[in-house]
Amino acid sequence: MRMKLFRNILVFGVLFFLNAGYAQAQQAQNPVIFADVPDMSMIRVGDTYYMSSTTMHMSPGVPIMKSKDLVNWTIVSYAYDTLANVDAMNLVNGKSTYGRGSWASCIRYHKGMYYVSTFAQTTNKNYIYKTRDIENGPWEAISFAPANHDHTIFFDDDGKIYILWSVRKLMIAELKEDLSGVKKGTERVLIEDANAPVGQNVGLGEGSQLFKVKDKYYLFNIAWPRGGMRTVVVHRADHINGPWEGKVALQDLGVAQGGIVDTPDGRWFAYLFRDYGSVGRIPYIVPVQWEDGWPVIGIDGKVPETLDLPASKGLIPEIVNSDEFNRKKGEPALPLVWQWNHNPDNSLWSVTERKGFLRLKTGRIDSLFLESRNTLTQRTFGPVCSATTMLDAANMREGDFAGLTAFQRKFGQVGVKIVNGQKYVFMVSNKTDKPTELQSLPLSQNRVYLKIECDFRNRTDVANFFFSLDGKAWTVIGGPLKMEYTLMEHFMGYRFGLFNYATKEPGGYADFDWFRISDSIQDR
């Protein structure tokens, strides 16, 4: 009898722990998106959340993502196809806008209209895009100068529209009713030192996002104490003109910059991001409680690893995805997971000239990869990921380079080049800011399979490069690339990219049969 009782207790205990583990597995995990989705701004309309983010020099730009649960997100739109038709955005005449383009956006919903605003150092303008159908458009664009850094727009209950911006000394002004500019005489200082709650001589004080909850105004910003970490600072006031009082709202793991959103059942969460090495700036969702009229972010001041939200279904296929380049009638030429590096030359690419292939054509001579046009990109993602493609190099010309890249300033490439009429498979590293060929091997066939594996676990930040002649047996080529997130130029997490450029004569083309992405790599 005792033995039977012991067995029952043991079985119950095992089932309890198994069920507890299963329940935990069904919870959302932080980060909710292990990929570069920085500067998030978020709204809830009914039971649906919409989020905008930063992709700077990429085209189309300002991605709009949709979710029903704050965890699983789908790219549904972009605010614009082309930010501006200028040399720097077009990668012509020696100009580029790496690390610039459009920065921190703001998304709002007001009286049936969706608004997305952003600013661009490239053009020194603010841009406001509006639509009644955020998923299908069309978007109406409004722009005015000068650009207001990290601004947020706010529709107040009295009908006034405000714009808040700047770093540390935060500014406010009223916008014209048609959003075409600032009303003269309304610009003023809102908060003299946004970092005051953190201490003296503290950096940043930017990333403004303004909310109104139960007749109080709440302004979120980021501070960065010297020798410390990125910190969430919140100011509140009973009137938009102040007086404002501020306090530190979260200081943990460097998770900061963003705002708050409520759920249909009355819960509150903060959406923030974290700098996480070469994969980029990755989103976290953090629970919020209200105490004495203040939002208290985190659990005992910490960012939780798990959340009382549905588990993630993964980033494939909604944030990143494979592409066989087969297009049915009426389908878009490129799914929303793709973005071009700068504005593309649309005469030099096609998914219809050869059925089931992406064709990248050369139209000019480029001496450097970073100056070449029409590199087609997708995000890398963690904790590990890989991308493979099949390249048909039959129509490449002398001096052409085509293939697959791990794309940032310190990029790596694996692909095919044509030298003296001979094809070679090659690997190049730009780790030293001087593109260096680490290996080159003769290639006696037109078709070659290419692969890159990225390891972001615990900020390992290493990419490895491979080729195959049959798509089955893979050979390492070159050497590992220690990936590095660079601030001053690309300011973006690593991306996979398909490229083709000419160094001798234009007119050739490379055909990519497919692009396939995976959330696994081969540990070695």
N, C-alpha and C positions, 0 to 999 in steps of 0.2 A: 504493500500500500504506500509506504513511504517512497519507494523507488518510483512508483507511478506518479505520485505527487511531485517528486523532484523533476521527473521528465516533463511533466506538464508545465511546471514553473520555468524550466529551461527553454522549452519550445515557446512559451509565451514571451520570455525575455528576448529570445532571438527574433521573434516576429515583431516585437516592439521596436527593437533597434533597427531592423530592416525597414519597417514602416516609417520610422523617424528619418532614416536616411533617404527613403523614397520621397517623403514629404519635402525634405530639404532640397532634393534634386529637382522638385517641381517648382521651387521658388526661383525668382529672378536672381541673377548674380551681377554684382558690380565688377567691372564696368559693364553697363548694359549694351554698349556698342564698343567693341574692341577694334576701333578703326578711327581714322582721322575725321572727326565731325566736330570742329571747334566752334566757339562763339555762338552757341545755340541760343535761339530765341523761340519761345513756345506759347501757344494759345490752346484753349479747349473750346470747341464749338459743339454744344450738345454732348454726345458721347465720343467725339472724335478729337484727337490732338493733332495739331500741325506744328512742325518745327522747321525753321530756316537755319542755315549754317553758312560758313565761309569756305569758298574754294578759290578765291583770289583771281589768279591769272588764267584759270581754266574756263573753257567755253563748251556748252552753256554754263551760266553761273547762278549763284545763290540757289542751291538745291532746296526743294520743299519736300519734307518727309511727313508721312501720315502714320498714326498709330491709334489703336483702340485700347491699349493697355500700358503705355509709357515704356514698354520694353521692346516690342517687336515693331520695327519701323520699315516703311516702304517709300522709296523715292517715287513721287507722283508728278513732279513738275520742276521747272526752273523758272526763276523770275525773269530771266532774259536769255536770249540766244547769243547776243553780242552786246557787250557792255558799251563799247565804242569802237568805231572804225578809224583807229589811229595807228601810227607806225609801231608803237610799243606793244599794243595788243595784237597787231598783225605779224610781229616778228619780221619786220622789213627795215631796210636802211640801217642795219646795225642796232636797232632798238629792241628792247624787251621790257617786260614788266614783272619779272619773277619776284615773288614775295609781295607784290602790290596788287593791282587790279582792285576788286571790291573786297572790303573788309567787313567787320562785324555788322551783321544785319539785325533788323528788328521786324517782327511780324505782329500784326494787330488785326482785330476784327471789330468793325464798327458799323452798325445799322445796315447789315447785309453785305458789306463790302470788306474784302480782305486787302490788307496793305502790307507790303514788304519794303522796307527802306534800307539803304546801305550807302556807303560813301567810297570814293576811290581817290587815292593819292595820284594815280596815273593821270587823271583828268582834272583833279581838284574840284570835283563836283559831288553833290548829294544826288541820289537817285531814289525816287519813290515809285513803286510799281503797284497798281491796284487792279483788282478783278472781282467779279461776283462769283466766279467759278475757279477756285484755287487749284483744282486738279486738271482742268481742261483749258482754262483761259477763255478768251485772250486777255493779255495783260496790257494795261495802258501805262506808259512810262512818262514820268515827270522828272525833270532835273533842274538844279540850280547851283550856283557857286556862291561862296567857296565851300569846300568840303568841311563838314563838322565831324571831328574824330570820334569814333565809337559812339555815335549818337543813338538815342532812342526817341521815338515819337509817342505821344500820349494824347488820347482823346478824353478830355475831362467832361464831367457831367453837365457843366454849364455851356457846352458847345465850343469852348476854346480848344485849340490844338497846339500842343507844345512840342518843342524839340529840346532835348537836353544832351550835352556833349562835353568833351574835353577831358583832360587828365589832371587829377588832383584838385585844381580850382575848377569846379564844375559850373557850367554855364547853362542858362535857360533862355528861351525866347518863344514868342508866339509865332505860329505859322499862318500864312494867309489861308483863307477858306478853301482855295483851290490847290493848296499845297505847293504852289509855285515859288515859294521863297519865304523869307522871314519878314514879319511886319516890322517896319522901321520904328525904332525907339523902344522896342520891347526886350532887347538883349540885355542881360544882366548876370551878375554872379549869383548862383544859387547856394553853393556851399564853398566856403573859402579854402578849406583843407579837408578833402574827403577821407584822408588817411588819419586824421586826428585820433580816432578811437584806438588805432594800433600803436601810435607813438610818433616820435619826431623822426624826421629824415627818412621817411618810408617811401619806397618807389611806387610807381603806377598810379592807382586811384583812378582807374578807367573802367570801361565795360559797363556803362550805366544802363540799367533797366529799371523802369518805374512801374509800380502797380498801385492800385487802390483797393483796399480791403476794409470793409465796414467803416467807411468814411475817413479812414486814415491813409496817408500816402507812404509808400515804402520804396526806397531807392536802394538798389543793390549795386555794389561796386567791388573791385578787387584791389587789394593792397599787397605789397611784397616787401616785408621787412628785410633789411640787410642781414644776411646770414640765416634767414628764416625761410618760410615757405609762402606760397600764394595763399591769400587769406580772404574770406568773404566778409565784407563790411556792409552793414545795413543802417541806413538813416530813415527816420520816420518823422512825420509832421501832420498836424491837423489841417493845415492849409498848404497848398503847393508853394506858396511864397515863404513858408517857414513860420516860426523858427524850427530848425531841424536838429534832432538829437541822434547821435550815432553810437553803434557798438559793434564789437567783433561778433559775427554770427557763426563762423566755422573756421577752424584752423587745424586741418588734419590731412596728411598725405599730399598737400598741395592742391587738393580738389577745390576749385574755386571758379568764379565768373559764370554768371547765368542769372537765374531768377526762380520764381515759384509758380506753381500751377496747382489747381485743385481738381479732384476727381468728382464724378457725378454723385458719389455717395458721401462726399463731404471731407475726404482726407486731403492732406496737402503734402506736396513733395517739392523739393528743390531740384532743378536740373543744372548741373555744373560739369566742368571738364577738368582733366588732369593731363599735364605734360608727361608723356610716357615714351621718351626716347624716339627712335626712328620711325615707329609706327604712327606717331603724331600725337594729337591732342584728343583724348578719348572721353566720351560722355559717361557720367555717373548720375544716378538718381538717388536722392537722399531724403528720408522722411522728415517732415516738419511738424512740430507741435507749436501751439500758440500759448504763450505765458505772459500775462500782464501786457497784452497788446504787442508782443514781440514774436517774430518767427524764430523758433529754436530749432536749429538744423542739426540733424544727426542723432545718434543714440549715445547719450553720455558724452557728447562732444566729438564722437567718432563717426566716420563713414562706415556703414555696415557692409559686410561682404554679401549678405543675402537680403532680400526684400520681400515683403508680403505683397508680391505682384506675380503675375504668371511668368513661367519660365521662358527664356529665349528659345526661339525655334532656329536660331542661327542667322547669320548675315546673308547666306545664300538662299534664295535668289533675289532678295529684295534690296540689298545694299550693294552687293557685288554679284556677278553671275557669269556663267559660261556663255559662249555665243558661237553657234555653228555657222553664222552669217547666211542662213537661209531665210529669205523674206517672202512671206505670203502677201498677196495683193492687199493694199490698204494698211499694211504694217509700217511703222516708222523705220527709216533707214538704219537708225541706231537706237537700241534700248537706252533707257535713262541712266543705267549704271555707267555708261561711257561718257567721258569728257575729253575734249581736245586740249592739248597744251597750247594756250593762246588761241586766237581766232584761226580757224582752218582756212585753207584755200579749197573751197568746195569743188573746184574744177579738177582737183588732183586726187580724189578718192571716190570709190564706188563700191557698192555691194550688189550691183546689178550687171556690170559689164561681164563678169564671169560668175555664173550662178553658183551660190554657196561659198563664195570667197569674198574677203575684203581685199580690195586692190588699192595700194598706196603708190601713187605715181610721183616722179620727180619732175619739178618744173624750173629748177634753178640750181646753182652751185652753192654749196655751203661747206665751209672749212671746219666747222665745229658742230657737234651733235646738238648742243643746247641752243644753237641758233637756227636749227632746221625746223620746218613747219610740219604740221600734220602728224604729230605723235599722238596716238589715241591711247587714253589711259583709264585705268580703274584703280580704286584703292587697294593697297595691301591691307591685311588684317591679322589680328592675333588670336590666340597665342602663337600659332604657326599657320603658314599658308604656302601654296605653290601655284604657279601658273605654267601652262604648257601651250604650245602652238605648233602648227605645221606650216613651214614656209616653202613656197615654190619659187625658186630663184631663177627660173629659166629665162626670164626677160629682164633681168638686171643688167646694167651696162657697166663699162669700165669705170672704176672708182666709186661704185655704189656700195652703200652699207645698209643692211636691213636686218631686222630681227626683233628680239624681245629685250626689254630693259627693266631694271629696278631703278626707278626714276626719282631722283632728287639731285641737288647740286653734286653730291658725291655719288654719282651714278655708277652702275655696272651694266654691261651689255653682253649678250651672247647672240650671235647671228652669222650672216654670210656677207663676205666682201668679195669684190671682183678686182684682181690685180693682174695686169698683163694678160687678160683674157682667161685667167684661172680662177676658179671658185675656191674660197677658203672658208672654213668655219672658224670663228674667232671669239675671244673673250677680252673685253676692255674694262679696266677699272679707272675711275676718276677719283679715287680716294685722296690723291695728293693734289687735286685741282689741276692736274696735267694728265689728260687721257693717255693711259698706258696700256698697250696691248700685252697681256700676260701670256697668251698662247694663240697660235694660229696653225691650223692643220688643213692640208689639201682636201678638197671635196670633189668627188668624181660623179656626183649625181645632183639632180636639180632639187629634189625634195629632201628636207632635213627637219627633224623635230627638235624643238628647243624647250628648255625648262629652267625656271628659277624657283628656288625654295628659300623662304624667309622664316627666320626663327626670332620671335620677339619675346620668348619666355624669359622672365626676370631680366629684361632689357639686354638679352644676349646680343640682339641687333646684328645678326650675321646673315648674309645671303650667299647661296651657293649656286653655281651655274653648270648646266648640263646640255649635251646634245645626244641625238640618237639617229641612226640611219634607218631604223625600222619602226620606231615608236615603242619598242619593247625593251631593248637593252640600252641603258643610259650610261654615258661616259662623262665624268667630271672634266670640265675644261677651265683653264686659267687657275684662279684661286678664289678663296672666300673673300667677300667684300664686307668689311666692318662698316655697317651703315651708320650714318650720322645725320641727325636732324639739324639743319642749318637755319638760323634765324634771319640773318641779314639779307638772304637772297630768296630761297624758295619758300621758307616759312611754312612748310607743308610736310605731312607724313609721306613716306615712300609710296610710290605707285608702280603698278605694272604698266608697261607701255609697249605698243607695237609701233615700229618706226621704219622709215626708208628715206634715205637722203643721198644726194649725188655730190661727189667731190671733183669730178672730171667733166662729165657731160650730162645734161638733163635729158629726159625722155624715156628712161627705163621705168620699170614698175616691178613691185613685189606683190605676190598673191599669198594671203594667209587663209588657209582652209578652215581653221577654227581656232578658238581661244577657250581654254578650259581651266577653271579655277577650282582649288580644293582647300579644305581646312586641315589637311594633314601633310606631313613630310616624312621622309625616310630618315629616321635617326641613325647617325653613323658615328 
